[in-house]
Amino acid sequence: MKFKALFIGLCMLVSCNGFAAEKTKIRIGVLAFGTVDWELSAIQNDPATASADFQLDIQRLANPEAGKIALQSGSVDMIVSDWIWVSKLRATGSDFTFYPYSTTSGALVVADASPIRTLKDLKGKRLGIAGGELDKNWLLLQALAKKDQLDLNSDVDKVFGAPPLLNEQIRQNRIDAVLNYWHFAARLEAEGYRQIIDGKGIVNALGINEDVPTLGYVFKHSWAMNHKNAVNAFLKASQHAKDQICTSDAVWQQVIPLTQTKDTSTQNKLRQRYCEGQIKHWGEQEQQAAGRIYAMLRTLSNKQLTGDSETLQPGTFWSIEQ
């Protein structure tokens, strides 16, 4: 009987320990070879992750739209997207929420020998634009140009296209300037191209001095509340991974293969621009600034980008203290 009681006790102990060790699985959808991959790699290589409350299930996505579909269908728990989209969904009754990932967005780039020095110099030029007519950088750049009495929509020859194709276009001198996503712009900079202004510079010139995130982790608020410890642990691990990528050369060496480049100058420029997007502070001021940007984009896009809501929806932003 004593042996039987001891055996049952040991079984219960193993069972309890197994239960205590159970982690919350976070199914996260990411673009193959995107910068989110850098971060997730750093998290998984961090010894501290072994004792964390979460376990990552990384699912590769073909493009950002595939990520939105996967999140809305419940195929993944989390993706990286923007807060404008989150607010628009919340206005229709969805409960998605957003936590900052990066303040880096895009940049306007020209050849180093180009005569283009200011936005006024774009008049009559061929401008490549990534993201389409409703791209946030394009809308805000138009607003900034109007301060100089320049109507970019009619005063430039617009060329819309995929980011890598636009880079090829400017290399072949088929366009005079390109407004591209930050990592594509960074690759051009590493080749000697010159940045005129970036997304932060555009927003600052429009009177927004706070660093407002452009991208962030998006997930259902209800799901996050049910897995609050794991979600917040992941978000803290994400910030730590960014810090490590930017301060530890050993961690950066592990990330380099994910950049898909063997050129040191390109690797260094990618790291520099990535690190410039770190979230230094996220609070009431930044969230109010996001509201002001939202109001601008609502007007600039004639509500096509934001939807009908006059203001950002309550609950758009997740607080790690929740």
TAURUR-V335128 format. One record per backbone hydrogen bond with DSSP energy under -1.0 kcal/mol. NH is the residue of the N-H (numbers start at 0). CO is the residue of the C=O. E is the energy in kcal/mol with one decimal. If there is no record, write none. Layout:
nh->NH co->CO e->E
nh->NH co->CO e->E
//
This chain:
nh->4 co->0 e->-2.8
nh->5 co->1 e->-2.4
nh->6 co->2 e->-2.6
nh->7 co->3 e->-2.4
nh->8 co->4 e->-2.3
nh->9 co->5 e->-2.4
nh->10 co->6 e->-2.2
nh->11 co->7 e->-2.4
nh->12 co->8 e->-2.2
nh->13 co->9 e->-2.5
nh->14 co->10 e->-2.5
nh->15 co->11 e->-2.7
nh->16 co->12 e->-2.6
nh->17 co->13 e->-2.5
nh->18 co->14 e->-2.1
nh->19 co->15 e->-2.7
nh->20 co->16 e->-1.8
nh->21 co->18 e->-1.0
nh->23 co->52 e->-2.5
nh->25 co->54 e->-2.9
nh->27 co->56 e->-1.8
nh->28 co->77 e->-2.7
nh->29 co->58 e->-2.4
nh->31 co->60 e->-1.1
nh->33 co->30 e->-1.9
nh->38 co->34 e->-1.5
nh->39 co->35 e->-2.6
nh->40 co->36 e->-2.2
nh->41 co->37 e->-2.0
nh->42 co->38 e->-2.3
nh->43 co->39 e->-2.5
nh->44 co->40 e->-1.9
nh->48 co->45 e->-1.9
nh->49 co->46 e->-1.3
nh->50 co->47 e->-1.2
nh->51 co->48 e->-1.5
nh->54 co->23 e->-2.6
nh->56 co->25 e->-2.7
nh->58 co->27 e->-2.7
nh->60 co->29 e->-2.5
nh->66 co->62 e->-1.4
nh->67 co->63 e->-1.9
nh->68 co->64 e->-2.2
nh->69 co->65 e->-2.4
nh->70 co->66 e->-2.4
nh->71 co->67 e->-2.3
nh->72 co->68 e->-1.9
nh->74 co->69 e->-2.0
nh->75 co->69 e->-1.3
nh->76 co->26 e->-2.9
nh->77 co->26 e->-1.6
nh->78 co->217 e->-1.7
nh->80 co->215 e->-2.4
nh->85 co->81 e->-1.3
nh->86 co->82 e->-2.6
nh->87 co->83 e->-2.2
nh->88 co->84 e->-2.1
nh->89 co->85 e->-2.4
nh->90 co->86 e->-1.7
nh->91 co->88 e->-1.4
nh->92 co->89 e->-1.6
nh->93 co->88 e->-1.9
nh->96 co->218 e->-2.7
nh->97 co->315 e->-1.8
nh->98 co->216 e->-2.2
nh->100 co->214 e->-2.8
nh->101 co->214 e->-1.9
nh->102 co->276 e->-1.9
nh->106 co->179 e->-2.3
nh->107 co->196 e->-3.1
nh->108 co->177 e->-2.8
nh->109 co->193 e->-2.7
nh->113 co->110 e->-1.8
nh->121 co->118 e->-1.9
nh->122 co->119 e->-1.4
nh->123 co->154 e->-3.7
nh->124 co->121 e->-2.6
nh->126 co->156 e->-2.2
nh->127 co->176 e->-3.0
nh->128 co->158 e->-2.6
nh->129 co->178 e->-2.4
nh->134 co->131 e->-1.8
nh->138 co->134 e->-2.4
nh->139 co->135 e->-2.5
nh->140 co->136 e->-2.4
nh->141 co->137 e->-2.0
nh->142 co->138 e->-1.7
nh->143 co->139 e->-2.2
nh->144 co->140 e->-2.5
nh->145 co->141 e->-1.8
nh->146 co->143 e->-1.0
nh->147 co->144 e->-1.8
nh->148 co->145 e->-1.8
nh->149 co->144 e->-1.9
nh->151 co->149 e->-1.0
nh->153 co->150 e->-1.2
nh->154 co->150 e->-2.8
nh->155 co->151 e->-1.3
nh->156 co->124 e->-3.0
nh->158 co->126 e->-2.7
nh->160 co->128 e->-1.5
nh->165 co->161 e->-2.2
nh->166 co->162 e->-1.8
nh->167 co->163 e->-1.6
nh->168 co->164 e->-2.0
nh->169 co->165 e->-2.1
nh->170 co->166 e->-1.8
nh->171 co->167 e->-1.8
nh->172 co->169 e->-1.3
nh->173 co->168 e->-2.8
nh->175 co->125 e->-2.3
nh->176 co->125 e->-1.5
nh->177 co->108 e->-2.3
nh->178 co->127 e->-3.4
nh->179 co->106 e->-2.2
nh->181 co->104 e->-2.5
nh->184 co->180 e->-2.4
nh->185 co->181 e->-2.7
nh->186 co->182 e->-1.3
nh->187 co->183 e->-1.5
nh->188 co->184 e->-2.4
nh->189 co->185 e->-2.1
nh->191 co->188 e->-1.8
nh->192 co->187 e->-2.2
nh->193 co->109 e->-3.4
nh->195 co->107 e->-3.2
nh->198 co->105 e->-2.6
nh->201 co->197 e->-2.3
nh->202 co->198 e->-2.2
nh->203 co->199 e->-2.8
nh->204 co->200 e->-2.4
nh->205 co->201 e->-1.0
nh->206 co->203 e->-2.0
nh->207 co->202 e->-2.1
nh->213 co->101 e->-2.4
nh->214 co->101 e->-1.8
nh->215 co->80 e->-2.7
nh->216 co->98 e->-2.6
nh->217 co->78 e->-3.2
nh->218 co->96 e->-1.8
nh->220 co->94 e->-3.1
nh->223 co->219 e->-2.4
nh->224 co->220 e->-2.4
nh->225 co->221 e->-1.5
nh->230 co->226 e->-2.7
nh->231 co->227 e->-2.6
nh->232 co->228 e->-2.0
nh->233 co->229 e->-2.3
nh->234 co->230 e->-2.4
nh->235 co->231 e->-2.1
nh->236 co->232 e->-2.2
nh->237 co->233 e->-2.4
nh->238 co->234 e->-1.7
nh->239 co->235 e->-2.2
nh->240 co->236 e->-2.4
nh->241 co->237 e->-2.1
nh->242 co->238 e->-2.2
nh->243 co->239 e->-2.3
nh->244 co->240 e->-2.6
nh->245 co->241 e->-2.0
nh->246 co->242 e->-1.4
nh->247 co->243 e->-2.8
nh->251 co->247 e->-2.2
nh->252 co->248 e->-2.2
nh->253 co->249 e->-1.1
nh->254 co->250 e->-1.1
nh->255 co->251 e->-2.1
nh->257 co->254 e->-2.3
nh->258 co->255 e->-1.9
nh->266 co->262 e->-2.3
nh->267 co->263 e->-2.7
nh->268 co->264 e->-2.1
nh->269 co->265 e->-2.6
nh->270 co->266 e->-2.2
nh->271 co->267 e->-2.5
nh->272 co->268 e->-2.6
nh->273 co->269 e->-2.4
nh->274 co->270 e->-2.5
nh->275 co->271 e->-1.6
nh->276 co->273 e->-1.2
nh->277 co->274 e->-1.5
nh->286 co->282 e->-2.1
nh->287 co->283 e->-2.3
nh->288 co->284 e->-2.2
nh->289 co->285 e->-2.1
nh->290 co->286 e->-1.5
nh->291 co->287 e->-1.5
nh->292 co->288 e->-2.2
nh->293 co->289 e->-2.6
nh->294 co->290 e->-2.0
nh->295 co->291 e->-1.8
nh->296 co->292 e->-2.7
nh->297 co->293 e->-2.5
nh->298 co->294 e->-1.7
nh->299 co->295 e->-3.1
nh->300 co->296 e->-2.2
nh->301 co->298 e->-1.1
nh->302 co->297 e->-2.5
nh->303 co->300 e->-1.8
nh->306 co->302 e->-2.1
nh->315 co->312 e->-1.6
nh->317 co->97 e->-3.1
nh->321 co->318 e->-1.9
//
